[in-house]
Amino acid sequence: MNHIENLTRYIANFVDELSKSGLTDVVISPGSRSTPLAMTFAEHPEIKEWIVLDERSAAYFGLGLAKQTKRPVALVCSSGTAAANYFPAIVEAHQSRVPLLALTADRPHELRDVGAPQAIDQIKLFGDYVKSFHEMALPESIPSMLQYARTRAARAANEALTGNAGPVHLNFPFREPLIPDFSLENLWGEPLQEPYTIWHEGQKRLSDSFMKQFAAKLSSFKKGVIVCGPQVKEELAEAVSLLAESFGLPIIADPLSQVRTGEHATNNIIEGYDAFLRNEKVRNALKPDYILRFGAMPVSKAYLFYVKDHIDVNQYVVEHHEGYREPVGNPTEFILADSVSFCSDLLEEAPTIIAEDNEWLAQWKQMNEVVKKHIAKVADGSLTEGEAVKTLVEIIPDNSSLYVGNSMAIRDVDTFLMTSKKKLTLLANRGANGIDGMVSSGVGAAASGQPVTLLLGDLSFYHDMNGLLTAKHYNLNITILVVNNNGGGIFSFLPQASNEKHFEALFGTPLHIEFQKAIDMYGGSYYNPTTAMELKEALQSSYKEKGLSVVEVKTDRTDNFHWHKKLWSGIEHEILKTVME
Ligand code: TPP
């Protein structure tokens, strides 16, 4: 068989098998070496291709789309630095367990390490940040090689998704000529009903005898705390709230736990812990007998202090597959089990632990009420950062996603997102907490068709303005709320802020630029509200519009620091005076 037929059939079988394995989207960046992959994906009837020029943005776009859909997304790029630009998103996908397939084109072996153009060493380029790496064979179309292409495709798609999801890297050597021939008969191979290779994954569940013992152990304690950290399983909300109600326990619910909002019972959910656990006396008064955590470590630093202060407390961390996410270093029992089944299994063994006279829960709720009261009062009409976020979380539409940037954005969402019946999906890049790739991630999530609001700071926005191009190209519905405090607002809360000589240049890093001009360039609607009411109206109009809208709220870093301090000290004061007297 000739070269073109080998190339065409090999890649067509590969791409078709990805489709049969559940892949629906591919993000393609332009380049010559990747032509066989790019053209074949574009030709495949079942796969939607997204063309994103900048590979760094492309990979974050794929990450956002995969986070939103929980399906693997493929990335295709040319050789050289094109592939290296995937690195930050691959790191984030690895750390926050998102299924991605990096398909990088490469020179054939005879053109490697000999000074050929656009050639770098792509073998294991992403190191241990991928679940696996495979160097694909050169294209051939004898039956065994078409089987090989199919099995490698299915393995990669399934590997990215099973266990702890994550990225997988396949590197493709291609010899010229590179253009496939789609007129070949039976291009997509035999029309199999089923994928060539199928994976079945079971849920981890602990034995009945363990669950009996564990339930008996928990029953011997009065003061338990359930913690829901960042996690993506929607069903956990219902299961964990049933468990908490029947055990009479508070749930410390991180904003990224998917537990704060939704139709489930929210009576035991404590959203205000970040405010009141800042105080050491409060942390001591709320010393638990045990902590049962689902998901990753919460965002809140006050919660981290709470755990640190209570090293002698039994801590149980539930992981659905495997992992070590206990950054405090306290003694911990890891429970490797599906979180939802674990909750119901535990309920079965110990249906009701604490029924009445539950002072423990009452104390948590009382403190939470104080926080809620103070948060509700935050509204004097001026537009502080806190008020901006509070307004956003109040009016964000039902059945939509909120993609939250790092730095102050996620912390303010932690403070202001209260329980509600709205169905919101909370997304963030908390695997590695980068301020890069945020626009592309949000736009990627919007590519799923789900309405998305992205909340982020001005440095994060600037870092990834390239990401706006894809929103324009595909007319994706996204509202971006940029809190522009002209620099890194979070640093005002750190000890570095007291170093007058270096602070502004090294940490504050103001940009002094006008974003409106950039938004115009990308054809987006631009709003610049100056009061809470104007912000509300701007957001509401943006939700009615199609395409890209950017709402910029201009604030001041120093004012923001004092504003937050005042809010926290008001809460602290009242709790010490009324609840802890
Ligand atoms: N570079 C990357 C890629 N990620 C990071 N987390 C940092 C640097 C360090 N960093 C953390 S927060 C921050 C920086 C530079 C400032 C972010 O500023 P902005 O996005 O405007 O948010 P604000 O602090 O004002 O809320």
Boltz pocket constraint, residues with backbone or C-beta under 6 A from the ligand:
constraints:
  - pocket:
      binder: B
      contacts: [[A, 406], [A, 407], [A, 408], [A, 409], [A, 432], [A, 433], [A, 434], [A, 435], [A, 436], [A, 456], [A, 457], [A, 458], [A, 459], [A, 460], [A, 461], [A, 483], [A, 485], [A, 487], [A, 488], [A, 489], [A, 490], [A, 491], [A, 507]]
      max_distance: 6.0
